[in-house]
Amino acid sequence: MTTIIDTSIYSEAFDNVLNQKALSEGILQKKQKALQQFEQLGIPNMKNEEWKNTYLAKYLKKGFQPGLVKKDLSKTETIAEILPSLTENINRIVIIDGLFSQELSQIHPSIQYNIFSTSHCWSEDIQNANQIFSSLTDEKKQSLTSLNTALSQDGVFIEVVEGGSAHVELLIVQTGSDIISMPRNIIQVGKNAYLNIAEQHILIEGHSMTNMVAEIVMEENAKIEWVKIQDAGDQYHLIDSSYVSQKENSRYHCTTLSLTGDLLRNQQYIQIAGEQAHADLGGIYILENQQQADNIIVIEHQVPNTTSNQLYKGILDGSSTGVFNGKIIVVEDAQKTDAYQSNKNILLSDDAAVFTRPQLEIYADDVKCSHGATSSQIEDYESFYLRSRGIGKELSKALLMFAFVADVVEEIENTTLKEWVKSRISTKLKIDL
Amino acid sequence: MLKINNLKAGIAGKEILKGLNLEVNAGEVHAIMGPNGTGKSTLGNVLSGKDGYDVSEGSALLEGVELLELSPEERAQLGLFLAFQYPVEIPGVSNANFLKASINEIRKSKGQNPISAPEFLKLLREKMELVEMQKDFISRSVNVGFSGGEKKRNEILQMAMLNPKLAILDETDSGLDIDALRIVANGVNKLRTNDNAFIIITHYQRLLDYIVPDFVHVMYDGRIVKSGDKSLALELEEKGYDWIKEEVEAL
């Protein structure tokens, strides 16, 4: 694949990163292999099917480049003031420019879980974290993920032990620099264990790009509820890739709320590898100006009797762009798969665009797969109903937009997470009830 | 209260209201009857300001204010209410929040402060009793999963909460069973005062057994062609509309 961007700066960055820290032989090998893979794959361009509608080079040209991130403690106090107020009993994990912040994170000790920085796992040879590292990403051959594997310096490892539960607030803070930050997160949820994560992104000043990767392993009967709120302003660029492996009867539910950002790209690669397991992916993007939000989903049903559900809704104004690529793969033996996918959009402006590509690859014969996509406008008769109750035009429109995305919100089981998402959407739509 | 003078309006170049006149005074209930397709619902929609209609002539004054130049929300803020034949579902927005938004937008237009939470809840509980709504209704999304009867009762509840000067009920009785009809009618009857007025658009006489009108009008071909008291409704029930058509066409 040809690229207009010189990749030699990437191997130079790699040398700098590796010179910083002693890594175990196993980690080093994985990183070297990933760098080679990245050099082969190159920076994704629009000839790549998955990047057809996303001009990554345009964003990189704003000056973003790989490099060594150095810890800058002088900013800690300023950042501390900006962070949302602490919720009791919730573990706060703060990642600044891709580095785990010991100073601002607050982990409550518990026998139910372990939370370490990824760099700690790499230098202290934490076995389970290091075994998972690069095990789910390797075969997918995503160049930006390979880049993260090679260049990431830190991130967080969360292990919820068998039968345990953990509540986590994950704050991805960018101080504003040209260096692309590469947080690498590793999540392991044990048998019958539960994890919920409230993630949000914060940009302190200037512009930034984050290329974040998570590898998520779910044991039997494990459950994850994860909400990601992306609302860090229009100088924010994010490529967020999650690789999930699900064992029997596990439940993975991730809801992404994309509200502001120059580029917000969400990639979810889910392997459903245990019977009765279920994956639920929800997304809402409310865009304006030049904003772009991508949702790339690949769900692979590898065994019989599994289910998945994708529900994505977008409201696009200005000259914003939405991309939805949803792929469902059902392997030959995965009979009785039940997979559902839906992407619905409201276009508020003639210059807004949405690219929806549902893809089904089905090799089993006894399956139920359905997909649907629509683009529409807010209907006049609906708006008339609200206005006839004395509600002004703007608020009527906002309430109908809220109503349009409501089903995605309603699927969030955890009430705290649900209310959080609701209130962020209300604020975005200027609904004050 | 309401004075409609020579109202002509249509949709997509087709004239539907062809010079309609109607005067409604405070304290009165008017029933508008007539065969399908004669412009009854159009009248409600045009008065409430629904998009898509062209008004070519005439006026409609509510307490001296020309309605036809106002947006739908301005008309509602002045005290006009339309109970819909097909109420819209609004997922994710609770009835309580919807009603609060509505009341507060109307208050805002009058330069008043938003209603306080206790005051709002007290009012809502009181009016819910009026239309026999269950408690869980408060937190349910507007009209989502409501039966036909519940939707119509919800329209009456909204009306009760907004306390309009003039309410237009557009075929509120259609599709209602006898119990729902009784609840709806009971609600309207309890809301009747000397200061407000109602226009009840209906196809059948049935509703008028429960809400006794002061006047009954028959619409045909975009105009009111016959007016009378409640006995006219009974006559229509018995004889149908054909004799009206014949009368009009004989002219």
Interface residues (C-beta under 8 A of the other chain):
Chain A: D380 Y381 E382 F384 Y385 L386 R387 S388 R389 G390 I391 G392 K393 L395 S396 L399 L400 F402 A403 V405 A406 D407 V409 E410 K422 L433
Chain B: S48 G49 K50 D51 G52 S71 P72 E73 R75 A76 Q77 F81 L82 F84 P87 V88 E89 I90 P91 G92 V93 N97 F98 K100 A101 S102 I103 E105 I106 S109 S141 Q158 L162
